[in-house]
Amino acid sequence: MSRAIYLRAVAIVPWLLKDLEAALERSRDGDVVDPGFVRQHCRGRTPSREETALALKGLTNVGILRKAGSNLTVDRNVFDATSGYRCGVWEVLALPKRVDDQSPSLCVGLPPQIPKAARDLISVQASDLRSAIVSVISAANRRLVLASPFWDVKTAAEIGELARRRASVGTKIDVLGRSASDRAMNTLVKIFAAAPGFRLFKWYQPRPASSTMTFHFKAVIADDGQRAYVGTANLTEAGLRSTMELGFIVGPQPGRQVSCILDAVIGMSDLMYSSERKS
């Protein structure tokens, strides 16, 4: 049996698959595994529908889950038999990554209505865009920069909560947008009000003759470019879930270049909020 989809799931949603395999250790043969089971046993953030589907497909691909009518059920014999193989996969995943690896990784966001044939063809070529952005946020230790011209409240709350976990361990966070007074930005301010090292910037400077100075790029930078996302998707529900978007994960050399550009833009921007600003 080909195990390509399982390996793909390990590469894209390791945090989710690790939790599921730990839960399956306590399962019995024939237990039903469905999206509710996934949500119940995921110890981190709530996985998206696409992430859940990929994890279940990976476990089915390796034979741990089997079709039983409209359900997926546990095959304990396969689960036990694949223990050595799965341990080997996780050991390889844990190996230190080469810091000089400059190869960009393509990621794609697909509308849910896209035909299955097209989805399957595209998915082979690129990883899930939303998961890739989350992986960059999770990788930040010293500093995280989130730049998007447009945000919405739902995504500000979701991304903000993920980033706040990094802030809780000392990561400094800069957010750049075109506006600093809409509901989405206010949501971010509320999330980070008690977190030291949070700053909110706006770069939108109207000028005569419709020559407004602003930005259109979208980027997420971890640790001054050690890992970076650059792409087309705004940090909105439409950008991350409803429209087709493309982007790249890069680093560290091209990531540092992107980080330098972001710092230059932030240097031209208006500081609208700082959690460390004295009242």
C-alpha positions as a Markdown table, in Angstrom:
| # | Residue | x | y | z |
|---|---|---|---|---|
| 1 | Met | 0.0 | 0.0 | 0.0 |
| 2 | Ser | 1.3 | 3.5 | -0.9 |
| 3 | Arg | 1.9 | 5.6 | 2.1 |
| 4 | Ala | 2.3 | 8.9 | 0.3 |
| 5 | Ile | -0.7 | 10.6 | 1.8 |
| 6 | Tyr | 0.3 | 9.6 | 5.3 |
| 7 | Leu | 3.7 | 11.1 | 4.8 |
| 8 | Arg | 2.0 | 14.3 | 3.4 |
| 9 | Ala | -0.2 | 14.5 | 6.5 |
| 10 | Val | 2.8 | 14.1 | 8.8 |
| 11 | Ala | 4.6 | 16.9 | 6.9 |
| 12 | Ile | 1.6 | 19.3 | 6.9 |
| 13 | Val | -0.3 | 18.6 | 10.1 |
| 14 | Pro | 2.2 | 16.8 | 12.4 |
| 15 | Trp | 0.7 | 18.5 | 15.6 |
| 16 | Leu | -2.8 | 17.0 | 14.7 |
| 17 | Leu | -1.6 | 13.6 | 13.6 |
| 18 | Lys | 0.5 | 13.2 | 16.7 |
| 19 | Asp | -2.5 | 13.8 | 19.0 |
| 20 | Leu | -4.6 | 11.4 | 16.9 |
| 21 | Glu | -2.1 | 8.6 | 17.1 |
| 22 | Ala | -1.8 | 9.1 | 20.8 |
| 23 | Ala | -5.6 | 8.8 | 21.1 |
| 24 | Leu | -5.7 | 5.7 | 18.9 |
| 25 | Glu | -3.2 | 4.0 | 21.3 |
| 26 | Arg | -6.2 | 3.8 | 23.7 |
| 27 | Ser | -8.7 | 2.8 | 21.1 |
| 28 | Arg | -10.3 | -0.6 | 20.5 |
| 29 | Asp | -10.7 | -2.4 | 17.2 |
| 30 | Gly | -13.8 | -1.1 | 15.4 |
| 31 | Asp | -14.0 | 2.2 | 17.2 |
| 32 | Val | -15.5 | 5.0 | 15.0 |
| 33 | Val | -13.2 | 7.9 | 14.2 |
| 34 | Asp | -14.9 | 11.0 | 12.8 |
| 35 | Pro | -14.4 | 14.8 | 12.8 |
| 36 | Gly | -15.9 | 14.9 | 16.3 |
| 37 | Phe | -13.3 | 12.4 | 17.5 |
| 38 | Val | -10.5 | 14.5 | 15.9 |
| 39 | Arg | -11.7 | 17.7 | 17.7 |
| 40 | Gln | -12.1 | 15.9 | 21.0 |
| 41 | His | -8.5 | 14.6 | 21.0 |
| 42 | Cys | -6.7 | 17.6 | 19.5 |
| 43 | Arg | -4.9 | 19.3 | 22.4 |
| 44 | Gly | -4.0 | 22.4 | 20.4 |
| 45 | Arg | -6.1 | 24.7 | 18.3 |
| 46 | Thr | -9.3 | 23.5 | 16.6 |
| 47 | Pro | -8.3 | 22.0 | 13.3 |
| 48 | Ser | -9.9 | 23.2 | 10.1 |
| 49 | Arg | -12.1 | 21.0 | 7.9 |
| 50 | Glu | -9.2 | 20.6 | 5.4 |
| 51 | Glu | -6.7 | 19.7 | 8.2 |
| 52 | Thr | -9.1 | 17.1 | 9.7 |
| 53 | Ala | -9.7 | 15.6 | 6.3 |
| 54 | Leu | -6.0 | 15.3 | 5.5 |
| 55 | Ala | -5.2 | 13.7 | 8.9 |
| 56 | Leu | -8.0 | 11.1 | 8.5 |
| 57 | Lys | -7.0 | 10.4 | 4.9 |
| 58 | Gly | -3.4 | 9.9 | 6.0 |
| 59 | Leu | -4.5 | 7.3 | 8.6 |
| 60 | Thr | -6.8 | 5.6 | 6.1 |
| 61 | Asn | -4.0 | 5.5 | 3.5 |
| 62 | Val | -1.7 | 3.7 | 5.9 |
| 63 | Gly | -4.5 | 1.2 | 6.8 |
| 64 | Ile | -5.1 | 2.3 | 10.4 |
| 65 | Leu | -8.6 | 3.5 | 9.6 |
| 66 | Arg | -10.9 | 1.4 | 7.4 |
| 67 | Lys | -14.2 | 2.1 | 5.6 |
| 68 | Ala | -17.2 | 0.6 | 7.3 |
| 69 | Gly | -20.2 | 1.9 | 5.5 |
| 70 | Ser | -20.2 | 5.6 | 5.8 |
| 71 | Asn | -17.9 | 5.5 | 8.8 |
| 72 | Leu | -14.2 | 5.2 | 9.4 |
| 73 | Thr | -13.3 | 2.6 | 12.1 |
| 74 | Val | -10.0 | 1.6 | 13.8 |
| 75 | Asp | -8.1 | -1.5 | 12.6 |
| 76 | Arg | -6.0 | -2.3 | 15.7 |
| 77 | Asn | -4.0 | -5.0 | 14.0 |
| 78 | Val | -2.7 | -2.5 | 11.4 |
| 79 | Phe | -2.2 | 0.2 | 14.0 |
| 80 | Asp | 0.1 | -2.2 | 16.0 |
| 81 | Ala | 1.8 | -3.5 | 12.9 |
| 82 | Thr | 2.7 | -0.1 | 11.7 |
| 83 | Ser | 4.1 | 1.1 | 15.0 |
| 84 | Gly | 7.8 | 0.7 | 13.9 |
| 85 | Tyr | 7.2 | 2.5 | 10.6 |
| 86 | Arg | 5.4 | 5.4 | 12.2 |
| 87 | Cys | 8.0 | 5.8 | 14.9 |
| 88 | Gly | 10.6 | 6.0 | 12.2 |
| 89 | Val | 8.7 | 8.7 | 10.3 |
| 90 | Trp | 8.4 | 10.8 | 13.5 |
| 91 | Glu | 12.1 | 10.3 | 14.3 |
| 92 | Val | 13.0 | 11.6 | 10.8 |
| 93 | Leu | 10.6 | 14.6 | 11.3 |
| 94 | Ala | 12.4 | 15.4 | 14.6 |
| 95 | Leu | 15.9 | 15.6 | 13.0 |
| 96 | Pro | 17.3 | 19.1 | 12.9 |
| 97 | Lys | 16.6 | 20.9 | 9.7 |
| 98 | Arg | 19.5 | 22.3 | 7.6 |
| 99 | Val | 19.7 | 26.0 | 8.4 |
| 100 | Asp | 21.2 | 26.6 | 5.0 |
| 101 | Asp | 18.2 | 25.1 | 3.1 |
| 102 | Gln | 16.9 | 27.9 | 0.9 |
| 103 | Ser | 14.4 | 25.9 | -1.1 |
| 104 | Pro | 11.0 | 27.7 | -1.1 |
| 105 | Ser | 7.9 | 25.6 | -0.4 |
| 106 | Leu | 4.7 | 26.4 | -2.4 |
| 107 | Cys | 1.4 | 26.6 | -0.5 |
| 108 | Val | -2.1 | 27.0 | -1.9 |
| 109 | Gly | -5.5 | 28.0 | -0.5 |
| 110 | Leu | -8.4 | 26.2 | -2.3 |
| 111 | Pro | -12.1 | 27.3 | -2.3 |
| 112 | Pro | -14.2 | 24.5 | -0.8 |
| 113 | Gln | -16.3 | 24.4 | -4.0 |
| 114 | Ile | -13.4 | 23.5 | -6.3 |
| 115 | Pro | -14.0 | 20.2 | -8.2 |
| 116 | Lys | -12.4 | 17.2 | -6.5 |
| 117 | Ala | -10.3 | 16.3 | -9.6 |
| 118 | Ala | -8.8 | 19.8 | -9.7 |
| 119 | Arg | -8.3 | 19.8 | -5.9 |
| 120 | Asp | -6.5 | 16.5 | -5.9 |
| 121 | Leu | -4.2 | 17.6 | -8.8 |
| 122 | Ile | -3.4 | 20.9 | -7.1 |
| 123 | Ser | -2.9 | 19.4 | -3.6 |
| 124 | Val | -0.1 | 17.2 | -4.8 |
| 125 | Gln | 1.9 | 20.3 | -5.9 |
| 126 | Ala | 1.5 | 22.4 | -2.8 |
| 127 | Ser | 0.8 | 22.3 | 1.0 |
| 128 | Asp | -2.2 | 23.9 | 2.6 |
| 129 | Leu | -1.8 | 27.7 | 2.8 |
| 130 | Arg | -3.5 | 28.2 | 6.2 |
| 131 | Ser | -1.5 | 25.4 | 7.8 |
| 132 | Ala | 1.7 | 26.9 | 6.4 |
| 133 | Ile | 1.0 | 30.3 | 7.8 |
| 134 | Val | 0.2 | 28.7 | 11.2 |
| 135 | Ser | 3.5 | 26.8 | 11.1 |
| 136 | Val | 5.4 | 30.1 | 10.6 |
| 137 | Ile | 3.6 | 31.7 | 13.5 |
| 138 | Ser | 4.3 | 28.7 | 15.7 |
| 139 | Ala | 8.0 | 28.8 | 14.7 |
| 140 | Ala | 8.5 | 32.3 | 16.1 |
| 141 | Asn | 10.6 | 32.6 | 19.3 |
| 142 | Arg | 12.0 | 36.1 | 19.4 |
| 143 | Arg | 9.8 | 38.1 | 17.0 |
| 144 | Leu | 6.8 | 37.7 | 14.8 |
| 145 | Val | 5.6 | 40.2 | 12.1 |
| 146 | Leu | 2.1 | 39.9 | 10.6 |
| 147 | Ala | 1.5 | 42.1 | 7.6 |
| 148 | Ser | -1.8 | 42.2 | 5.7 |
| 149 | Pro | -3.6 | 45.2 | 4.1 |
| 150 | Phe | -6.9 | 43.8 | 5.1 |
| 151 | Trp | -8.1 | 41.8 | 8.2 |
| 152 | Asp | -11.5 | 40.7 | 9.5 |
| 153 | Val | -12.6 | 40.1 | 13.0 |
| 154 | Lys | -12.8 | 36.3 | 12.8 |
| 155 | Thr | -9.3 | 35.9 | 11.5 |
| 156 | Ala | -7.9 | 38.6 | 13.8 |
| 157 | Ala | -9.3 | 36.6 | 16.7 |
| 158 | Glu | -8.0 | 33.3 | 15.4 |
| 159 | Ile | -4.5 | 34.4 | 14.4 |
| 160 | Gly | -4.3 | 36.7 | 17.4 |
| 161 | Glu | -4.9 | 33.8 | 19.8 |
| 162 | Leu | -2.2 | 31.7 | 18.1 |
| 163 | Ala | 0.2 | 34.6 | 18.2 |
| 164 | Arg | -0.6 | 35.4 | 21.8 |
| 165 | Arg | 0.7 | 32.0 | 22.8 |
| 166 | Arg | 4.1 | 33.1 | 21.4 |
| 167 | Ala | 3.8 | 36.4 | 23.2 |
| 168 | Ser | 3.3 | 34.5 | 26.5 |
| 169 | Val | 6.8 | 33.0 | 26.1 |
| 170 | Gly | 8.4 | 36.4 | 25.3 |
| 171 | Thr | 8.0 | 36.7 | 21.5 |
| 172 | Lys | 7.7 | 40.3 | 20.4 |
| 173 | Ile | 4.9 | 40.9 | 17.9 |
| 174 | Asp | 4.4 | 43.6 | 15.2 |
| 175 | Val | 1.2 | 43.9 | 13.2 |
| 176 | Leu | 1.0 | 46.0 | 10.0 |
| 177 | Gly | -2.2 | 46.9 | 8.3 |
| 178 | Arg | -3.7 | 49.7 | 6.3 |
| 179 | Ser | -6.1 | 50.8 | 9.1 |
| 180 | Ala | -5.6 | 50.7 | 12.8 |
| 181 | Ser | -9.1 | 51.7 | 13.9 |
| 182 | Asp | -11.5 | 49.1 | 12.4 |
| 183 | Arg | -13.1 | 46.2 | 14.4 |
| 184 | Ala | -10.4 | 43.7 | 13.4 |
| 185 | Met | -7.6 | 45.8 | 14.7 |
| 186 | Asn | -9.5 | 46.6 | 17.9 |
| 187 | Thr | -9.8 | 42.8 | 18.3 |
| 188 | Leu | -6.1 | 42.4 | 18.1 |
| 189 | Val | -5.5 | 45.3 | 20.6 |
| 190 | Lys | -7.8 | 43.5 | 23.1 |
| 191 | Ile | -6.1 | 40.2 | 22.7 |
| 192 | Phe | -2.6 | 41.7 | 23.2 |
| 193 | Ala | -3.4 | 44.5 | 25.7 |
| 194 | Ala | -1.7 | 42.6 | 28.5 |
| 195 | Ala | 1.1 | 41.1 | 26.4 |
| 196 | Pro | 4.4 | 43.0 | 26.5 |
| 197 | Gly | 6.1 | 43.7 | 23.1 |
| 198 | Phe | 3.0 | 44.1 | 21.0 |
| 199 | Arg | 2.9 | 46.9 | 18.4 |
| 200 | Leu | 0.3 | 47.9 | 15.9 |
| 201 | Phe | 1.3 | 49.9 | 12.8 |
| 202 | Lys | -0.7 | 51.5 | 10.0 |
| 203 | Trp | 0.8 | 52.4 | 6.6 |
| 204 | Tyr | -1.7 | 54.3 | 4.5 |
| 205 | Gln | -0.8 | 57.8 | 3.4 |
| 206 | Pro | -3.3 | 59.6 | 1.1 |
| 207 | Arg | -1.6 | 61.9 | -1.4 |
| 208 | Pro | -2.8 | 64.2 | -4.2 |
| 209 | Ala | -3.7 | 62.8 | -7.6 |
| 210 | Ser | -4.7 | 59.4 | -6.3 |
| 211 | Ser | -1.1 | 58.5 | -5.5 |
| 212 | Thr | -1.7 | 57.0 | -2.0 |
| 213 | Met | 1.3 | 55.4 | -0.5 |
| 214 | Thr | 0.4 | 52.0 | 1.0 |
| 215 | Phe | 1.2 | 48.3 | 0.6 |
| 216 | His | -0.5 | 45.3 | -1.0 |
| 217 | Phe | 1.8 | 42.4 | -0.1 |
| 218 | Lys | 1.0 | 39.8 | 2.6 |
| 219 | Ala | 3.7 | 38.4 | 4.8 |
| 220 | Val | 4.3 | 36.5 | 8.1 |
| 221 | Ile | 7.9 | 36.7 | 9.4 |
| 222 | Ala | 9.3 | 34.6 | 12.2 |
| 223 | Asp | 12.6 | 35.5 | 14.0 |
| 224 | Asp | 13.7 | 38.2 | 11.5 |
| 225 | Gly | 13.3 | 35.8 | 8.5 |
| 226 | Gln | 14.5 | 32.4 | 9.8 |
| 227 | Arg | 11.1 | 31.4 | 8.4 |
| 228 | Ala | 8.7 | 33.5 | 6.4 |
| 229 | Tyr | 5.5 | 33.4 | 4.4 |
| 230 | Val | 5.0 | 35.7 | 1.4 |
| 231 | Gly | 1.9 | 35.4 | -0.8 |
| 232 | Thr | -1.4 | 36.7 | -2.1 |
| 233 | Ala | -3.8 | 35.9 | 0.8 |
| 234 | Asn | -5.1 | 38.6 | 3.1 |
| 235 | Leu | -5.5 | 37.6 | 6.7 |
| 236 | Thr | -9.2 | 37.3 | 6.3 |
| 237 | Glu | -11.7 | 34.4 | 6.1 |
| 238 | Ala | -11.9 | 34.9 | 2.4 |
| 239 | Gly | -8.2 | 35.0 | 2.0 |
| 240 | Leu | -7.5 | 31.9 | 4.0 |
| 241 | Arg | -10.6 | 29.8 | 3.3 |
| 242 | Ser | -12.8 | 31.0 | 0.4 |
| 243 | Thr | -10.7 | 32.2 | -2.5 |
| 244 | Met | -7.8 | 30.5 | -4.3 |
| 245 | Glu | -4.5 | 31.9 | -3.1 |
| 246 | Leu | -0.8 | 31.1 | -3.6 |
| 247 | Gly | 2.2 | 31.7 | -1.5 |
| 248 | Phe | 5.7 | 30.5 | -0.5 |
| 249 | Ile | 7.4 | 29.6 | 2.7 |
| 250 | Val | 11.0 | 30.7 | 2.6 |
| 251 | Gly | 14.0 | 31.1 | 4.8 |
| 252 | Pro | 16.5 | 31.9 | 6.1 |
| 253 | Gln | 18.4 | 33.8 | 3.5 |
| 254 | Pro | 15.4 | 35.0 | 1.4 |
| 255 | Gly | 13.5 | 35.2 | 4.7 |
| 256 | Arg | 16.0 | 37.8 | 6.0 |
| 257 | Gln | 15.6 | 39.8 | 2.8 |
| 258 | Val | 11.8 | 39.9 | 3.3 |
| 259 | Ser | 12.3 | 40.8 | 7.0 |
| 260 | Cys | 14.5 | 43.7 | 6.0 |
| 261 | Ile | 11.9 | 45.0 | 3.6 |
| 262 | Leu | 9.2 | 44.7 | 6.3 |
| 263 | Asp | 11.3 | 46.6 | 8.8 |
| 264 | Ala | 11.8 | 49.4 | 6.2 |
| 265 | Val | 8.0 | 49.6 | 5.7 |
| 266 | Ile | 7.4 | 49.6 | 9.4 |
| 267 | Gly | 9.9 | 52.4 | 9.8 |
| 268 | Met | 7.7 | 54.5 | 7.5 |
| 269 | Ser | 4.5 | 53.5 | 9.2 |
| 270 | Asp | 2.5 | 55.1 | 12.0 |
| 271 | Leu | 2.6 | 53.5 | 15.4 |
| 272 | Met | -1.0 | 53.3 | 16.4 |
| 273 | Tyr | -0.7 | 51.1 | 19.6 |
| 274 | Ser | 2.0 | 49.7 | 21.8 |
| 275 | Ser | 1.3 | 47.5 | 24.8 |
| 276 | Glu | 4.4 | 49.0 | 26.4 |
| 277 | Arg | 3.5 | 52.6 | 25.8 |
| 278 | Lys | 3.2 | 54.6 | 29.0 |
| 279 | Ser | -0.2 | 56.1 | 29.7 |
